[in-house]
């Protein structure tokens, strides 16, 4: 177990098989996290356009199903 963090993806696939790895809870959680991060990233990219169209922070948060603070942070990062 101690050597697993040092192994490459190819070494792990050879050792366990790709299908076995995909079935692990760890891999499934990683895939779910990546998908969620990608969805949020996509939502954050449309915020500038919605701002230009005159939507408020609250409206943008509601439309994109984000927290108001997430929208505010994204706007702050634009500057």
C-alpha distances in whole Angstrom, upper triangle without the diagonal:
4,5,5,8,10,10,14,15,17,14,12,15,16,13,13,17,18,19,16,15,18,18,15,16,14,16,19,19,19,22,24,23,24,27,29,28,30,33,33,34,36,38,38,40,43,44,46,48,49,50,52,54,54,52,51,47,48,49,46,43,45,45,42,40,39,39,42,40,38,41,42,39,40,43,43,40,43,45
4,6,7,8,10,14,15,17,14,13,17,17,15,16,19,20,22,19,17,21,21,18,19,16,18,21,21,20,23,25,24,25,28,29,29,31,34,34,34,37,39,38,40,43,44,46,48,49,49,52,54,54,52,51,47,48,49,46,44,45,46,42,41,39,39,42,40,38,41,42,39,39,43,42,39,42,44
4,6,5,7,10,13,14,11,11,14,15,12,14,17,18,21,18,16,20,21,18,19,17,18,21,21,20,23,25,24,25,28,29,28,30,33,34,33,36,38,38,39,42,43,45,47,48,49,51,53,54,52,51,48,48,49,46,44,46,46,42,41,39,40,43,40,38,41,42,39,39,43,42,39,42,44
4,5,5,8,10,12,9,8,11,13,10,11,14,15,17,15,13,16,17,14,16,13,14,18,18,16,19,22,21,21,24,26,25,27,30,30,30,33,35,35,36,39,40,42,44,45,46,49,50,51,49,48,45,45,46,43,41,43,43,39,38,36,37,40,38,35,38,40,37,36,40,40,37,40,42
4,6,8,10,13,11,10,13,15,13,14,17,17,19,17,14,17,18,16,16,13,14,18,17,15,18,21,19,19,23,24,23,25,28,28,28,30,33,32,34,37,38,40,42,43,44,46,48,48,46,45,42,43,44,41,38,40,41,37,36,34,35,37,35,33,36,37,34,33,37,36,34,36,38
4,7,10,12,10,10,13,14,13,15,17,18,21,19,16,19,21,18,20,16,17,20,20,18,21,23,22,22,25,27,25,27,30,30,30,32,35,34,35,38,39,41,43,44,45,47,49,50,48,48,44,45,46,43,41,43,43,39,39,37,37,40,38,35,38,39,36,35,39,38,35,37,39
4,7,8,6,6,10,11,10,12,14,14,17,16,14,16,19,17,19,16,15,19,20,17,19,23,22,21,24,26,25,26,29,30,29,32,35,34,35,38,40,41,43,44,46,48,49,50,48,48,45,46,46,43,41,43,43,39,39,37,38,41,39,36,39,40,37,36,40,39,36,38,41
4,5,5,6,9,10,11,12,13,13,16,16,13,15,18,17,19,16,15,18,19,16,18,21,21,19,22,25,23,24,27,28,27,29,32,32,33,36,38,39,41,42,43,45,47,48,46,46,43,44,45,41,40,42,41,37,37,36,37,40,38,35,37,39,35,34,38,38,35,36,39
4,5,5,6,9,10,10,11,9,13,13,10,12,15,14,17,14,12,15,17,14,15,19,18,17,20,22,21,22,25,26,25,27,30,30,31,34,36,37,39,40,42,44,45,46,44,45,42,43,43,39,38,40,39,35,35,34,35,38,36,33,36,37,34,33,37,37,34,36,38
4,5,5,6,9,10,10,9,13,13,11,14,17,16,19,17,15,18,20,17,18,21,22,20,22,25,25,24,28,29,28,30,33,33,33,37,39,40,41,43,45,46,48,49,47,48,45,46,46,42,41,43,42,38,38,37,39,41,40,37,39,41,38,37,40,40,37,39,41
4,5,5,6,9,10,10,14,13,12,15,17,16,19,17,16,19,21,18,20,23,23,22,25,27,27,27,30,32,31,33,36,36,36,39,41,43,44,46,47,49,50,52,50,50,47,48,48,45,43,45,44,40,40,39,40,43,42,38,41,43,40,39,42,42,39,41,43
4,5,5,6,7,8,11,10,8,11,13,13,15,13,12,16,17,16,17,20,21,20,22,25,25,25,28,30,29,31,34,34,35,38,40,42,43,44,46,48,49,50,48,48,45,46,46,43,41,42,42,38,37,36,38,41,39,36,39,41,38,37,41,41,38,40,43
4,5,5,5,5,9,8,7,10,12,12,16,14,12,15,18,16,16,20,21,20,22,25,25,25,28,30,29,30,33,34,35,37,39,41,43,44,46,47,48,50,48,48,45,46,46,42,41,42,41,38,37,37,38,41,40,37,39,42,39,38,41,42,39,40,43
4,6,6,8,11,11,10,13,15,15,19,18,16,19,21,20,20,24,25,23,25,28,28,28,31,33,33,34,37,38,38,41,43,45,46,47,49,51,52,54,51,52,49,50,49,46,45,46,45,41,41,40,42,45,44,41,43,45,42,41,45,45,42,44,47
4,6,9,11,10,10,13,14,14,17,16,15,18,21,19,20,24,24,24,26,29,29,29,32,34,34,35,38,39,39,42,44,46,47,48,50,52,53,55,52,52,49,50,50,47,45,46,46,42,41,41,42,45,44,41,43,46,43,42,46,46,43,45,47
4,7,8,6,6,10,11,11,14,14,13,15,18,17,18,21,22,22,24,26,27,28,30,32,32,33,36,37,38,41,42,45,46,47,49,51,51,53,50,50,48,48,48,45,43,44,43,40,39,38,40,43,42,39,42,44,41,40,44,45,42,44,47
4,6,5,6,9,10,11,15,15,13,15,18,17,17,20,22,21,23,26,26,26,29,31,31,32,35,36,37,39,41,44,44,45,47,49,50,52,49,50,47,47,47,44,42,43,42,39,38,38,40,43,42,39,41,44,41,40,44,44,42,43,46
4,5,5,6,9,10,14,13,10,13,16,15,14,17,19,18,19,22,23,23,25,28,28,29,31,33,33,36,38,40,41,42,44,46,46,48,46,46,44,44,43,40,39,40,38,35,35,34,37,40,39,36,38,41,38,37,40,41,38,40,43
4,5,5,6,9,12,13,11,12,15,15,14,17,19,19,19,22,24,23,25,28,28,29,31,33,34,36,38,41,41,42,44,46,46,48,46,46,44,43,43,40,38,39,38,35,34,34,36,40,39,36,38,41,39,38,41,42,40,41,44
4,6,5,7,11,11,10,11,14,15,14,17,19,19,20,23,24,25,26,29,29,30,33,34,35,37,39,42,43,43,46,48,48,50,47,47,44,44,44,41,39,40,39,36,35,35,36,40,39,36,39,41,39,38,42,43,40,42,45
4,5,5,9,9,7,9,12,11,12,15,16,16,18,20,21,22,24,26,26,28,30,31,32,35,37,39,40,41,43,45,45,47,44,44,41,41,41,39,37,37,37,33,32,32,34,37,36,33,36,38,36,35,39,39,37,39,42
4,6,8,9,6,7,10,10,9,12,14,14,15,18,19,19,21,23,24,25,27,29,30,32,34,37,37,38,40,42,43,44,41,42,39,39,39,36,34,34,34,30,29,29,31,35,34,31,33,36,34,33,37,38,35,37,40
4,7,8,7,7,10,11,11,13,15,16,17,19,21,21,23,25,26,27,29,31,32,34,36,39,39,40,42,44,44,46,43,43,40,40,39,37,35,35,34,31,30,30,32,36,35,32,35,38,36,35,38,39,37,39,42
4,5,5,6,9,10,11,12,14,16,17,18,20,21,23,25,26,27,29,30,32,34,36,39,40,40,42,44,45,46,43,42,39,39,39,37,34,35,35,31,30,30,31,35,34,31,34,36,34,34,38,38,36,38,41
4,6,5,6,9,10,10,12,14,15,16,18,20,21,22,24,26,27,28,30,32,34,37,38,37,39,42,42,43,40,40,37,36,36,34,31,32,32,29,27,27,28,32,31,28,31,34,32,31,35,36,34,36,39
4,5,5,6,9,10,11,12,14,15,16,18,20,21,22,24,26,27,29,31,32,35,36,36,38,41,41,42,39,39,36,35,36,33,31,32,32,28,27,26,27,31,29,27,30,32,30,29,33,34,32,34,37
4,5,5,6,9,10,10,12,14,15,16,18,20,21,22,24,26,27,29,31,34,35,35,37,39,40,41,38,38,35,35,35,33,30,31,31,27,26,26,27,31,30,27,30,32,30,29,33,33,31,33,36
4,5,5,6,9,10,11,12,14,15,17,18,20,21,23,24,26,28,29,32,33,33,35,38,38,39,36,36,33,33,33,30,28,29,28,25,24,24,25,29,28,25,28,31,29,28,32,33,31,33,36
4,5,5,6,9,10,10,12,14,15,16,18,20,21,22,24,26,28,31,32,32,33,36,37,37,34,34,31,31,31,28,26,27,27,23,22,21,22,26,25,23,25,28,26,25,29,30,28,30,33
4,5,5,6,9,10,10,12,14,15,16,18,20,21,22,25,26,29,30,31,32,35,36,37,34,34,30,31,31,28,26,27,27,23,22,21,23,26,25,22,25,27,25,24,28,28,26,28,31
4,5,5,6,9,10,10,12,14,15,16,18,20,21,23,25,28,29,29,31,33,34,35,33,33,30,30,30,27,25,26,25,22,21,21,23,26,25,22,24,27,25,24,28,29,26,28,31
4,5,5,6,9,10,11,12,14,15,17,18,20,22,23,27,27,27,29,32,32,33,30,30,27,27,27,24,22,23,22,19,18,18,20,23,23,20,22,25,23,22,26,27,25,27,31
4,5,5,6,9,10,11,12,14,15,16,18,21,22,25,26,26,28,30,31,32,29,28,25,25,26,23,21,22,22,18,17,16,18,21,20,17,20,22,20,20,23,24,22,24,28
4,5,5,6,9,10,10,12,14,15,17,19,21,23,24,25,27,29,30,31,28,28,26,26,26,23,21,23,22,18,18,17,19,22,21,18,20,23,20,19,23,24,21,23,26
4,5,5,6,9,10,11,12,14,16,17,19,22,23,23,25,28,28,29,27,27,24,25,24,21,19,20,19,16,16,15,18,21,21,18,19,22,21,19,23,24,22,23,27
4,5,5,6,9,10,11,12,14,16,17,20,22,21,23,26,26,27,24,24,21,21,21,18,16,17,17,13,13,12,14,18,17,14,16,19,18,17,20,22,20,22,25
4,5,5,6,9,10,10,12,15,16,19,20,20,22,24,25,26,24,24,21,21,21,18,16,18,18,14,14,12,14,17,16,13,15,18,15,14,18,19,17,19,22
4,5,5,6,9,10,11,13,15,17,19,19,21,23,24,25,23,24,21,22,21,18,17,19,17,14,14,14,16,19,18,15,16,19,17,15,18,20,18,19,22
4,5,5,6,9,10,11,13,16,17,17,19,21,22,23,20,21,19,19,18,15,14,15,14,10,11,11,14,16,17,13,14,18,16,14,17,20,18,19,22
4,5,5,6,9,10,11,14,16,15,17,20,20,21,19,19,16,17,16,13,12,14,13,9,9,8,11,13,13,10,11,14,13,11,14,16,15,16,19
4,5,5,6,9,10,13,14,15,17,19,20,21,19,19,17,18,18,14,14,16,15,11,13,11,14,15,15,11,11,14,13,10,13,15,13,14,17
4,5,5,7,9,12,12,13,15,17,18,20,18,19,17,18,17,13,13,15,13,10,12,12,15,16,17,13,13,16,15,12,14,17,15,15,19
4,5,6,7,10,11,11,13,15,16,17,14,15,13,14,13,10,10,12,10,6,9,8,12,13,14,10,10,13,13,10,12,15,14,14,18
4,6,5,8,10,10,12,14,15,16,14,14,12,14,14,10,10,13,12,9,11,9,11,12,12,8,7,10,10,7,9,12,10,11,14
4,6,7,8,10,11,13,14,16,15,16,14,16,16,12,13,15,13,11,14,13,15,15,15,12,11,13,12,9,10,13,11,10,14
4,6,5,6,9,10,11,13,12,13,12,14,13,9,11,13,11,9,13,12,15,15,16,13,11,13,14,10,11,14,13,12,15
4,5,5,6,9,10,11,9,10,9,12,11,7,9,12,10,9,12,11,13,12,13,11,7,10,11,8,8,11,11,10,13
4,5,5,6,9,10,10,11,11,14,13,10,12,15,13,13,16,15,16,15,15,13,10,11,12,9,8,11,11,8,11
4,5,5,6,9,9,12,12,15,13,10,13,15,13,12,16,16,18,17,18,16,13,14,16,12,11,15,15,12,15
4,5,5,7,6,8,9,11,9,7,10,12,10,10,14,14,15,14,16,14,11,13,15,12,11,15,15,13,16
4,5,5,5,7,8,11,10,8,11,13,12,13,16,15,16,14,15,14,10,11,14,11,9,12,14,11,13
4,5,7,10,12,14,13,11,15,17,15,15,19,18,20,17,19,18,14,15,17,14,12,15,16,13,14
4,6,9,12,14,11,11,14,15,13,15,18,18,20,18,20,19,15,16,19,16,14,18,19,16,18
4,6,10,12,10,10,13,14,13,15,18,18,19,16,18,18,14,15,18,16,14,17,19,16,18
4,7,8,6,6,10,11,10,12,14,14,15,13,15,15,12,13,16,14,13,16,18,16,18
4,5,5,6,9,10,10,12,14,13,13,10,13,13,10,10,14,13,11,14,17,16,17
4,6,5,6,9,10,11,12,10,10,7,9,10,6,7,11,10,9,12,14,14,16
4,5,5,6,9,10,10,9,9,6,10,11,8,9,13,13,12,15,17,17,19
4,5,5,6,8,10,10,11,9,13,13,10,12,15,14,14,17,19,18,20
4,5,5,6,8,8,9,8,11,10,7,10,13,11,11,14,16,15,18
4,6,5,6,5,6,5,9,8,6,9,11,11,12,15,16,16,19
4,6,5,7,8,8,12,11,10,13,15,15,15,18,20,20,22
4,6,8,11,11,14,13,11,14,16,15,15,19,20,19,22
4,5,9,10,13,10,9,13,14,13,14,17,18,17,21
4,7,9,12,10,10,13,15,14,16,19,19,20,23
4,6,8,6,7,10,11,11,13,15,16,17,20
4,5,5,7,9,10,11,13,14,16,17,20
4,5,5,6,9,10,11,12,14,16,18
4,5,5,6,8,10,10,12,14,16
4,5,5,6,9,10,11,13,15
4,5,5,6,9,10,11,13
4,5,5,6,9,10,12
4,5,5,6,9,10
4,5,5,7,9
4,5,5,7
4,5,6
4,5
4
